[in-house]
Amino acid sequence: MFDMVSGIFCFVTATVSFLYGTRICWMCGKKCNFGVTPAEKKQILKANMPGGFTVYFFGFVVFFSNALNGQLTIIVLSMISALLLSHLVISMAMPELKRNPSRYID
């Protein structure tokens, strides 16, 4: 019974941290729109990216501690996964990187 409840708790914790990490990173990418100067974009990324990375890192630590053994392995894999996922979500949300077909029509 205790194993089942702890498994449910870990699953819910990891899922919620992935959802909030995605929300933080997505809003960070959305703030970097066309009207913002590059200096302001750097400030936005410096302010919001560590928050998304931290939330993703926590979720991956919870997830990998159930799947793997070894503290160093869990921490290294969590850091790498959180770094890649936070950058991927931010870059997907940036308007400059989205395809705009009307831009190519003259």
Secondary structure per residue as TSV (DSSP state, phi and psi in degrees):
chain	resnum	aa	ss	phi	psi
A	1	M	-	360.0	-43.8
A	2	F	H	-65.0	-39.2
A	3	D	H	-63.7	-38.5
A	4	M	H	-66.9	-44.1
A	5	V	H	-67.0	-40.1
A	6	S	H	-67.9	-35.4
A	7	G	H	-65.1	-41.5
A	8	I	H	-64.9	-42.4
A	9	F	H	-61.2	-43.7
A	10	C	H	-65.9	-41.3
A	11	F	H	-63.2	-45.1
A	12	V	H	-65.9	-41.7
A	13	T	H	-63.0	-45.1
A	14	A	H	-65.5	-41.7
A	15	T	H	-63.8	-44.3
A	16	V	H	-65.9	-39.4
A	17	S	H	-68.3	-34.6
A	18	F	H	-67.5	-38.7
A	19	L	H	-65.8	-45.9
A	20	Y	H	-69.6	-36.4
A	21	G	H	-62.3	-41.4
A	22	T	H	-65.1	-39.2
A	23	R	H	-63.9	-44.5
A	24	I	H	-63.5	-48.3
A	25	C	H	-68.2	-36.9
A	26	W	H	-65.9	-42.6
A	27	M	H	-67.0	-34.3
A	28	C	H	-63.4	-43.6
A	29	G	H	-68.0	-36.6
A	30	K	H	-67.8	-30.0
A	31	K	H	-70.1	-20.5
A	32	C	S	-87.4	68.4
A	33	N	-	-92.4	-175.1
A	34	F	T	-65.6	-31.1
A	35	G	T	-80.8	-6.8
A	36	V	S	-90.4	135.6
A	37	T	-	-71.3	157.2
A	38	P	H	-59.3	-33.4
A	39	A	H	-65.8	-39.0
A	40	E	H	-69.4	-35.2
A	41	K	H	-62.4	-40.9
A	42	K	H	-62.4	-41.2
A	43	Q	H	-65.5	-40.7
A	44	I	H	-63.0	-44.7
A	45	L	H	-66.3	-40.4
A	46	K	H	-66.0	-30.8
A	47	A	H	-81.5	-36.3
A	48	N	H	-103.6	-27.0
A	49	M	H	-63.3	-40.7
A	50	P	H	-63.0	-31.8
A	51	G	H	-65.8	-46.4
A	52	G	H	-64.3	-40.2
A	53	F	H	-61.5	-42.8
A	54	T	H	-65.7	-42.0
A	55	V	H	-67.3	-43.0
A	56	Y	H	-62.0	-41.9
A	57	F	H	-59.5	-44.7
A	58	F	H	-61.4	-43.2
A	59	G	H	-64.4	-40.4
A	60	F	H	-70.1	-33.2
A	61	V	H	-63.1	-44.2
A	62	V	H	-64.1	-43.3
A	63	F	H	-66.6	-48.5
A	64	F	H	-72.3	-24.7
A	65	S	H	-70.3	-22.4
A	66	N	H	-84.2	-24.6
A	67	A	H	-98.7	-27.8
A	68	L	-	-125.3	166.6
A	69	N	-	-116.8	149.8
A	70	G	-	102.0	118.3
A	71	Q	H	-66.1	-41.7
A	72	L	H	-64.7	-41.1
A	73	T	H	-61.9	-43.6
A	74	I	H	-64.1	-44.2
A	75	I	H	-68.2	-44.1
A	76	V	H	-65.0	-46.6
A	77	L	H	-64.2	-36.5
A	78	S	H	-67.3	-41.9
A	79	M	H	-63.8	-46.7
A	80	I	H	-63.9	-45.0
A	81	S	H	-65.3	-41.7
A	82	A	H	-66.7	-39.8
A	83	L	H	-64.0	-47.1
A	84	L	H	-65.2	-43.9
A	85	L	H	-69.1	-39.9
A	86	S	H	-65.5	-40.6
A	87	H	H	-68.2	-37.2
A	88	L	H	-64.2	-45.7
A	89	V	H	-67.6	-41.0
A	90	I	H	-64.0	-43.5
A	91	S	H	-69.4	-31.6
A	92	M	H	-69.2	-29.7
A	93	A	H	-86.4	-12.8
A	94	M	-	-69.8	129.7
A	95	P	G	-64.6	-29.7
A	96	E	G	-66.7	-26.2
A	97	L	G	-93.2	-4.5
A	98	K	S	-82.1	150.8
A	99	R	-	-75.2	130.4
A	100	N	-	-125.4	95.7
A	101	P	G	-65.1	-28.4
A	102	S	G	-69.7	-18.0
A	103	R	G	-70.6	-27.5
A	104	Y	S	-88.4	-10.6
A	105	I	-	-87.8	124.9
A	106	D	-	-103.3	360.0
